[in-house]
């Protein structure tokens, strides 16, 4: 993957992700709530790759939420990091599946599989992108209550300042 990093206000990224899933959320009759707890959060990241991350997480949250439910995307500070959280109120992830969540071709939630489709590659791609951006992706889940995925990114002030035009490859 090639990365083209720049300093990005994360509220712009969140808004772009919400716009990108607009038609998808309507198809599943799910609403999106945006919760910006902290403003002015900037990270040195590839905007297109991180948009891909958020769209993937939000699409999963939408697919595994019941009709009429809402998915929340939250922007906040977590310790010295910028955190973007995607919160659903779906079926949750059974504890026995937690260890394999970021593996390739993993699909959890057999009850929705026929309705949602997918290859099982999304979360492994999310992890690869976030790792390559110097961040961390994690999740919390409770069966019957829902799942929260967190993307933690360095604050731009903590990043090594590199030219925005520098492309990184893996």
Secondary structure, 3 states (H helix, E strand, C coil): CEEECEEEEHHHHHHHHHHHCHHHHHHCCCEEEEEECCCCCEEEECHHHHHHHHHHHHHHHHHCCCCCCEEEEEEEEECCEEEEEEECCCCCCCHHHHHHCCCCCCCCCHHHHHHHCCCCCHHHHHHHHHHHCCCEEEEEEECCCEEEEEEEEECHHHCCCCCCCCEEEC
